[in-house]
Amino acid sequence: MRRFRAVRGLLASTVPRAHGQLGAATVVRHRQDGPVQPPSAARLAGVPTLREFLRTVPQDDVGSGPGEQLEGPPPYLSGPGVSCSGRRVYFETYGCQMNVNDTEIAWSILQKNGYVKSSSCAEADVILLVTCSIREKAEQTIWNRLKQLASLKSKRTKSQVPLKIGILGCMAERLKEEILEKEKLVDVIAGPDSYRDLPRLLTVAEAGQKAVNVLLSLDETYADVMPVQVNTMTKSAFVSVMRGCNNMCSYCIVPFTRGRERSRPISSILKEVKMLSDQGVKEVMLLGQNVNSYCDTSEVSLHMKEPTQLSRGFTTIYKNKLRGLRFADLLDQVSRIDPEMRIRFTSPHPKDFPDEVLCLIQERANICKHIHLPAQSGSTAVLKAMRRGYTREAYLELVEHIRRIIPGISLSSDIIAGFCGETEDDHLQTISLLREVRYNIGYLFAYSMRKKTHSYHKLQDSVPAIVKQRRLEELITVFREEAAKHNSDLVGSQQLVLVEGTSKRSKMELCGRSDGNIKVNFPSVEISCDWSSGMLASIKPGDYILVQITSASSQSLKGTPICHTTLNNSTKMTPENRKTISYGQ
């Protein structure tokens, strides 16, 4: 029997370890005082045996003899009073797009195990928080939310099913012990690689015990789990293509909360994208912590390639990949499934943009002309301390190269203010980078040190909080100035917009996103069915429409809807065609 380490201060009973997993999976009970006595036969009568555990192991791992069949769940998980069938579950999702996809994976698994979705936390039997741990503010949001849920849990009457609360995702992985000790109301803790175990964990919680599984996997990609969209009204979807990260940037907690890189087999990805296309989804976002380092080796004997080609002037701390299907192969095959489905991807690393990827983006009409290119800093000295693997000059050379291959490309970026040792001159270099690149979209944050990271062990968080905040505000101001200038260049142009729904600005307006991922607001009116038709039709979510841009800000565009179209037809239209279009009233 393999061993598992116990959560500090608590006695943990073992559970089966999945193939290729690292970490701890525990069912927690309070430790009893006094010496441990040898178990008697009577005391062991209801305790699971090794055979009970082996029943749950796949036949690939444990061979069964001729005629021997795997049995159902052991009695300690299926006895009276612990059935979770029909329990109502409510999800709250925090953080990045990957957490949205994780929510859909977890919901798919629970739905197949008899759970039903609740429309509100007040009506739920189970509340699961899918958490983020990338910054301290994100974690504090969860702590505050748990305090709010404590009153909800205490209000349950004896006649009601006890409310169970679970923490899922990165925060569960990073702070499992603190959550158990600080928040007694949390019943279930599951890391990003443990969602398959949720039904068992919730069953254990129903029996009155704390349940934890924070195993980090070497191979879990949930390739065989078809996510179920939580928001069925949206025409966009997230598709996870790889999990984990090998970059080990000094500020980043991801390798410690989500483990090392592993790519999902391309056949599984294509199957999911085809399913989404059949359901009428019009836009797919390919997800990964380092999405463009994708490398599928599941069919390695059939696909031998040259070593990975990094962007010019970029380095990496991990070994070069020598074989397998790469990100360009994935983009190529995914974009062929449905020519009317937009393809986006995030979050990439600048090092993984060989020319074959850039040329494919330029050639395919349904691969959006938008690239997220995280810079993090404009100072070479800070980039070195961050262990990013490039200089300011190499980054700017890549930006120029991308714009040369893909004219009109929209760029977005991540910027960190006040990293360890950042000087005022370093800060000014980042400001000048913002002015030189002129991003359309930016995600700017003050540095927040995370335990376990390289910077936590090797660097000092030397920039005072007040200085971080001042620098962040200056960066935001400059970003908005430059984004407004860049977006103003689009005034007078016609943008292909995928309609999302009602605008937050006004119920009389709709909104959508351009090919460059810029939000576009426009009146909700009837418009021509196509550029050559006099018939009018209303606009609804999922429609492609042409919008004449009339004004711009740093955050969005505003315009007049012209006509309905398709993705392919919009690329064939000439300026002469567009001049003949009648505006809808």
C-alpha positions in Angstrom: 0.0 0.0 0.0 1.4 3.4 -1.0 1.9 6.0 1.7 0.4 9.5 1.8 1.6 12.3 4.0 -0.9 13.6 6.6 -2.2 17.1 6.8 -0.3 18.8 9.6 -2.0 18.3 13.0 -4.5 15.8 11.6 -4.6 12.1 11.1 -5.1 11.0 7.5 -6.4 7.7 6.2 -5.1 6.6 2.8 -7.0 6.5 -0.4 -6.0 5.1 -3.8 -3.3 7.0 -5.6 -3.9 7.7 -9.3 -1.2 6.7 -11.8 1.5 9.3 -12.2 0.3 11.6 -9.4 2.2 13.4 -6.7 1.1 15.0 -3.5 -1.4 14.1 -0.8 -4.9 12.7 -0.9 -6.5 12.5 2.5 -9.7 11.9 4.4 -9.3 13.9 7.6 -10.3 12.8 11.1 -9.4 14.4 14.4 -6.5 12.7 16.2 -7.4 10.9 19.4 -5.2 11.4 22.5 -3.3 8.5 24.0 -1.2 5.7 22.5 -2.5 3.9 19.4 -3.8 0.5 20.2 -3.6 -2.5 17.8 -6.9 -2.8 16.0 -9.2 -5.7 17.0 -11.2 -7.8 14.6 -14.4 -6.2 15.8 -13.1 -2.7 15.2 -11.9 -3.6 11.7 -15.3 -5.1 10.7 -16.4 -2.0 8.8 -13.0 -0.7 7.7 -12.1 -1.0 3.9 -9.6 -3.6 3.0 -6.9 -3.6 0.3 -9.3 -5.6 -1.9 -11.9 -2.8 -1.6 -9.3 -0.3 -2.9 -8.2 -2.5 -5.8 -11.8 -2.7 -7.0 -11.5 0.9 -8.0 -8.2 0.7 -9.9 -8.5 0.5 -13.7 -7.7 -2.9 -15.2 -4.7 -1.4 -16.9 -3.1 -1.0 -13.5 -4.3 -4.1 -11.8 -5.0 -7.2 -13.9 -8.0 -9.3 -13.2 -8.1 -13.1 -13.6 -10.2 -15.0 -16.1 -13.9 -14.4 -15.5 -13.3 -12.0 -12.7 -15.3 -8.8 -12.8 -14.7 -5.5 -11.1 -17.4 -4.9 -8.5 -19.3 -1.7 -7.7 -18.3 0.9 -5.1 -17.3 -0.5 -1.7 -19.9 -0.4 1.1 -18.2 2.4 3.1 -19.0 4.8 0.2 -22.4 3.6 -0.8 -24.2 2.7 2.5 -27.4 4.3 3.8 -27.3 8.0 4.5 -24.4 9.0 2.2 -26.0 9.0 -1.3 -25.4 12.3 -3.1 -27.8 11.6 -6.0 -30.0 14.6 -6.6 -27.9 17.0 -4.5 -28.0 20.5 -5.9 -24.6 22.0 -6.6 -23.7 25.7 -7.1 -20.4 26.9 -8.6 -18.7 30.2 -8.0 -15.7 30.8 -10.3 -12.9 33.2 -9.6 -9.8 34.1 -11.7 -8.7 33.2 -15.1 -10.3 31.4 -18.1 -8.7 28.2 -17.1 -10.8 28.3 -13.9 -13.9 28.7 -16.0 -12.9 25.6 -18.0 -12.2 23.8 -14.7 -15.7 24.6 -13.5 -17.1 23.0 -16.7 -15.0 19.9 -16.2 -16.0 19.6 -12.5 -19.7 20.1 -13.4 -19.5 17.4 -16.2 -18.1 14.9 -13.7 -20.7 15.7 -11.0 -23.6 15.8 -13.5 -22.7 12.2 -14.5 -22.8 11.2 -10.9 -26.4 12.4 -10.3 -25.9 16.0 -9.1 -28.2 18.7 -10.4 -27.3 22.4 -10.9 -28.6 25.0 -8.5 -29.4 28.5 -9.8 -28.5 30.1 -6.5 -26.3 29.4 -3.5 -29.3 29.8 -1.1 -31.0 26.8 -2.7 -27.8 24.6 -3.0 -26.8 21.6 -1.0 -23.2 21.9 -2.2 -21.3 25.2 -2.9 -18.0 24.8 -4.7 -15.7 27.8 -5.1 -13.2 27.4 -8.0 -10.4 29.6 -6.8 -7.3 31.6 -8.0 -4.0 31.9 -6.2 -2.1 34.1 -8.6 -2.2 37.2 -6.3 -2.9 37.9 -2.7 -6.0 40.0 -3.6 -7.6 37.0 -5.3 -7.1 34.8 -2.2 -8.4 37.5 0.1 -11.6 37.5 -2.0 -12.1 33.9 -1.2 -11.5 34.3 2.6 -14.1 37.0 2.6 -16.5 34.9 0.7 -16.1 32.0 3.1 -17.1 34.3 6.0 -20.3 35.2 4.2 -21.0 31.5 3.5 -20.6 30.6 7.2 -23.9 32.3 8.1 -25.6 30.5 5.2 -24.4 27.2 6.6 -25.4 28.0 10.1 -29.0 28.8 9.0 -29.7 25.3 7.7 -32.3 23.6 9.8 -32.1 20.0 11.1 -34.7 18.9 8.6 -32.6 20.1 5.7 -29.6 18.4 4.1 -26.4 19.9 5.7 -24.8 22.4 3.4 -21.4 21.3 2.2 -18.7 23.8 1.0 -15.8 23.0 -1.1 -12.6 24.8 -2.2 -11.4 23.8 -5.7 -8.5 24.9 -7.9 -5.2 26.7 -7.2 -5.9 28.0 -3.7 -6.9 24.6 -2.6 -3.5 23.3 -3.8 -1.5 26.1 -2.2 -3.3 26.6 1.1 -4.9 23.3 1.9 -3.6 23.1 5.5 -4.4 26.8 6.3 -7.9 26.3 4.9 -8.5 23.3 7.1 -7.2 25.0 10.2 -8.6 28.5 9.6 -12.0 27.8 8.1 -13.7 24.9 9.9 -16.8 25.2 7.6 -14.9 23.9 4.5 -15.8 20.3 4.0 -14.0 19.5 0.7 -10.7 20.6 -0.8 -9.7 19.5 -4.3 -6.7 20.6 -6.3 -6.8 21.2 -10.1 -5.9 17.6 -10.9 -8.4 16.0 -8.5 -11.8 16.8 -10.1 -12.4 13.2 -11.0 -12.3 12.4 -7.3 -15.1 15.0 -6.5 -17.9 12.5 -6.2 -16.0 10.4 -3.7 -14.8 13.5 -1.7 -18.4 14.8 -1.5 -19.6 11.3 -0.4 -17.0 11.3 2.4 -18.2 14.9 3.4 -21.8 13.7 3.5 -20.7 11.1 6.0 -19.5 13.9 8.3 -15.7 13.9 7.5 -13.4 16.4 6.0 -12.2 15.3 2.5 -9.0 16.5 0.8 -7.3 15.5 -2.5 -4.6 17.8 -3.7 -2.6 15.3 -5.8 -0.5 16.9 -8.6 -0.5 14.8 -11.7 2.2 14.1 -14.2 -0.3 13.2 -16.9 -3.9 14.4 -16.1 -5.4 16.4 -18.9 -9.1 15.4 -18.5 -8.9 14.3 -22.1 -11.9 12.0 -21.9 -14.1 14.5 -20.0 -16.3 16.6 -22.2 -16.8 19.9 -20.3 -20.5 21.0 -19.8 -20.9 24.7 -20.3 -22.2 26.4 -17.1 -23.6 29.3 -19.2 -25.5 27.7 -21.9 -26.6 31.0 -23.5 -23.1 32.0 -24.6 -21.8 31.3 -28.1 -18.2 31.2 -27.0 -16.4 28.3 -25.2 -13.1 27.5 -23.6 -11.2 24.4 -24.6 -8.2 23.3 -22.5 -5.4 21.9 -24.6 -2.6 21.7 -22.0 -2.1 22.0 -18.3 0.7 23.1 -16.0 3.8 25.1 -16.8 7.6 24.4 -17.0 8.8 28.1 -17.3 9.4 28.6 -13.6 9.2 32.4 -13.8 10.5 33.6 -10.4 7.2 35.4 -9.5 4.8 32.7 -10.6 2.9 30.2 -8.4 1.4 28.2 -11.4 4.0 25.4 -11.6 3.4 24.8 -7.9 -0.4 24.8 -8.0 -1.0 23.3 -11.4 2.1 21.2 -11.9 4.3 20.6 -14.9 3.4 20.9 -18.5 1.4 18.1 -20.2 -0.5 18.3 -23.4 -3.9 16.9 -24.2 -4.0 14.5 -27.1 -5.0 16.3 -30.3 -7.7 13.8 -31.2 -9.5 14.6 -27.9 -9.3 18.4 -28.6 -10.6 18.0 -32.1 -13.5 15.9 -30.9 -14.5 18.6 -28.4 -14.2 21.4 -30.9 -16.4 19.5 -33.4 -19.0 18.9 -30.6 -19.0 22.6 -29.8 -19.4 23.5 -33.5 -22.4 21.1 -33.8 -23.9 22.9 -30.8 -23.7 26.3 -32.6 -20.7 27.7 -30.7 -19.1 30.4 -32.8 -15.9 31.1 -31.0 -13.4 28.8 -29.2 -10.6 29.9 -26.9 -7.8 27.4 -26.7 -6.4 27.4 -23.1 -3.2 26.6 -21.4 -0.8 28.1 -18.9 1.8 28.2 -21.8 -0.6 27.3 -24.6 1.8 27.8 -27.5 4.3 25.3 -26.0 1.7 22.6 -26.8 3.4 19.3 -27.8 1.3 16.1 -28.2 3.5 13.0 -28.0 0.6 10.5 -27.9 1.3 9.6 -31.5 5.0 10.3 -31.3 6.0 7.4 -33.6 4.1 9.0 -36.4 5.2 12.5 -35.9 8.9 13.1 -35.7 10.0 16.8 -36.0 12.9 19.1 -35.6 13.6 20.5 -32.1 11.3 23.3 -30.9 12.1 26.6 -32.5 12.1 29.5 -30.0 11.5 33.1 -31.0 14.8 34.8 -31.9 16.7 36.0 -28.8 14.7 33.9 -26.4 15.9 31.1 -24.1 14.2 28.6 -21.7 15.4 26.7 -18.6 13.9 23.4 -19.6 15.0 20.9 -22.2 14.0 21.4 -25.8 11.2 19.3 -27.1 12.4 17.0 -29.9 9.2 15.4 -31.2 5.4 15.4 -31.2 2.6 17.6 -32.7 3.3 21.2 -32.0 1.0 24.3 -31.6 1.1 25.1 -35.3 -0.2 21.5 -36.0 -3.0 22.1 -33.4 -4.0 25.5 -34.8 -4.0 24.1 -38.3 -6.3 21.2 -37.5 -8.6 23.0 -35.2 -9.2 25.9 -37.7 -10.2 23.4 -40.4 -13.1 21.9 -38.3 -15.5 24.9 -38.9 -14.5 27.8 -41.1 -17.3 29.9 -39.5 -15.9 29.4 -35.9 -13.4 31.9 -34.6 -10.3 30.5 -32.9 -8.4 32.3 -30.2 -5.8 31.1 -27.7 -4.3 32.2 -24.3 -2.1 32.5 -22.5 1.1 32.1 -24.6 4.7 32.8 -23.8 6.6 35.1 -26.2 9.3 32.5 -26.7 7.0 30.1 -28.5 6.1 32.1 -31.7 8.0 30.4 -34.6 7.2 31.8 -38.1 4.9 28.8 -38.9 2.5 29.8 -36.1 2.6 33.5 -37.2 2.1 32.7 -40.9 -0.9 30.4 -40.1 -2.6 33.1 -38.1 -2.2 35.4 -41.0 -3.4 32.9 -43.6 -6.5 31.5 -41.8 -9.6 33.8 -41.8 -11.0 32.2 -38.7 -7.8 32.4 -36.5 -8.3 35.8 -34.9 -5.7 38.5 -35.5 -5.0 39.1 -31.9 -2.0 37.9 -29.9 -1.5 38.1 -26.1 2.2 38.8 -25.7 3.0 39.1 -21.9 5.9 41.4 -21.5 5.8 41.7 -17.6 8.4 44.4 -17.6 10.2 46.8 -20.0 13.5 46.5 -18.2 16.1 43.9 -19.1 17.4 43.8 -15.5 13.9 43.1 -14.1 13.2 40.5 -16.8 16.4 38.7 -15.8 15.3 38.7 -12.1 11.9 37.4 -13.3 13.6 34.6 -15.2 11.7 35.4 -18.3 14.4 34.3 -20.8 14.5 37.4 -22.9 15.7 41.0 -23.0 13.8 44.1 -23.8 15.4 44.3 -27.2 14.5 40.7 -28.1 10.9 41.4 -27.1 10.6 44.5 -29.2 12.2 42.7 -32.1 9.5 40.0 -31.8 6.8 42.7 -31.8 8.2 44.2 -35.0 8.5 40.7 -36.6 4.8 39.8 -35.7 3.5 43.1 -37.1 5.5 42.6 -40.3 4.0 39.1 -40.9 0.4 40.0 -39.6 -0.3 43.7 -40.5 -3.0 45.2 -38.2 -2.5 42.6 -35.5 -4.0 43.5 -32.1 -1.6 43.0 -29.2 -2.4 42.6 -25.5 0.0 42.2 -22.6 0.5 41.5 -18.9 2.6 44.0 -16.9 3.8 43.8 -13.3 4.6 47.0 -11.3 7.1 47.0 -8.5 8.8 43.6 -8.8 11.6 42.7 -6.5 14.4 45.2 -6.8 12.7 47.3 -9.5 14.2 50.8 -9.6 12.6 54.0 -10.8 14.7 53.7 -14.0 13.3 50.2 -14.5 9.8 51.6 -14.1 10.4 54.3 -16.7 11.7 51.7 -19.1 8.3 49.8 -18.7 6.5 53.1 -19.4 8.5 53.6 -22.5 7.7 50.0 -23.6 4.0 50.8 -23.3 4.4 53.8 -25.5 6.5 52.0 -28.1 4.3 48.9 -28.5 0.9 50.6 -28.0 -1.2 47.6 -26.9 -4.9 47.5 -27.5 -5.6 45.5 -24.3 -3.6 45.4 -21.0 -3.6 43.6 -17.7 -1.6 45.5 -15.2 -1.0 44.6 -11.6 1.1 45.5 -8.6 3.5 42.7 -7.6 2.3 40.3 -5.0 4.9 37.8 -3.6 3.7 34.2 -3.5 5.2 31.5 -1.2 7.0 28.6 -2.9 8.1 30.7 -5.8 11.8 31.4 -6.7 11.4 35.1 -5.7 10.0 34.1 -2.3 13.2 32.1 -1.5 15.8 34.1 -3.4 14.7 37.7 -3.7 13.4 40.5 -1.5 10.1 42.2 -1.9 11.9 45.5 -1.6 9.5 48.0 -3.3 7.2 49.6 -0.7 3.4 49.1 -1.3 2.8 52.8 -1.7 5.5 53.0 -4.5 4.0 49.9 -6.2 0.6 51.5 -6.3 1.9 54.8 -7.6 3.8 53.0 -10.3 0.8 50.9 -11.2 -1.4 54.0 -11.6 1.2 55.6 -13.8 1.4 52.5 -16.0 -2.4 52.4 -16.3 -2.5 56.0 -17.3 0.1 55.6 -20.0 -1.5 52.3 -21.3 -4.9 54.0 -21.6 -3.4 57.0 -23.5 -1.7 54.7 -26.0 -4.6 52.3 -26.3 -7.0 55.3 -27.0 -4.6 56.5 -29.8 -4.4 53.0 -31.3 -8.2 52.4 -31.2 -8.8 55.9 -32.7 -7.0 54.7 -35.8 -9.9 52.3 -36.3 -12.5 55.1 -36.5 -14.0 55.0 -40.0 -13.2 51.3 -40.5 -15.6 48.5 -40.8 -15.1 45.7 -38.2 -16.4 42.2 -38.2 -18.1 41.7 -34.8 -19.3 38.5 -33.2 -22.4 39.6 -31.1 -22.3 38.6 -27.4 -25.4 40.2 -26.0 -26.8 43.3 -24.4 -24.3 46.0 -23.6 -23.6 47.0 -20.0 -23.8 50.6 -21.1 -27.4 50.5 -22.2 -30.2 48.0 -22.7 -30.8 49.8 -26.0 -27.4 48.7 -27.2 -25.7 45.4 -28.0 -22.0 44.5 -27.7 -19.6 42.1 -29.3 -15.9 41.7 -30.1 -13.9 42.5 -33.1 -11.4 40.1 -34.7 -8.8 41.9 -32.6 -10.7 41.2 -29.4 -11.7 44.8 -28.8 -15.2 45.3 -27.4 -17.6 47.1 -29.8 -20.9 48.7 -28.7 -23.7 49.4 -31.2 -27.5 50.2 -31.3 -29.9 47.2 -31.2 -31.7 47.7 -34.5 -32.8 45.7 -37.5 -30.1 45.5 -40.3 -29.8 44.0 -43.8 -29.7 40.2 -43.9 -26.5 40.5 -46.1 -24.6 43.1 -48.0 -26.7 42.6 -51.2 -30.2 42.2 -49.6 -32.9 44.7 -48.9 -34.5 42.5 -46.3 -34.0 43.4 -42.6 -33.4 41.2 -39.6 -32.8 41.7 -35.9 -29.4 41.1 -34.3 -29.0 38.3 -31.8 -26.1 36.7 -29.9 -23.9 34.5 -32.1 -24.5 36.6 -35.2 -21.6 38.0 -37.3 -22.2 41.6 -38.3 -20.3 44.4 -39.9 -20.1 47.5 -37.8 -18.9 51.0 -39.0 -16.8 52.4 -36.2 -17.7 55.9 -35.3 -15.8 56.6 -32.1 -13.2 55.0 -29.8 -11.9 55.0 -26.2 -9.0 53.1 -24.5 -11.4 50.3 -23.6 -13.9 49.9 -26.5 -15.2 51.0 -29.8 -18.6 52.3 -30.8 -20.3 52.1 -34.1 -23.3 51.6 -36.4 -24.3 48.1 -37.4 -24.4 47.7 -41.2 -25.4 44.2 -42.2 -25.4 40.5 -41.2 -22.6 38.5 -42.7 -20.6 35.4 -42.3 -16.9 35.1 -41.4 -16.0 33.9 -44.9 -18.1 36.4 -46.8 -16.7 39.3 -44.8 -13.2 38.5 -46.0 -14.4 38.5 -49.7 -16.1 41.8 -49.5 -14.4 44.7 -51.4 -14.6 48.3 -50.4 -16.9 48.8 -53.4 -19.3 46.2 -52.1 -19.4 47.8 -48.7 -20.3 51.2 -50.1 -23.5 49.8 -51.5 -24.8 48.5 -48.2 -28.0 50.1 -46.9 -28.0 51.0 -43.2 -30.7 49.5 -41.1 -33.2 51.8 -39.4 
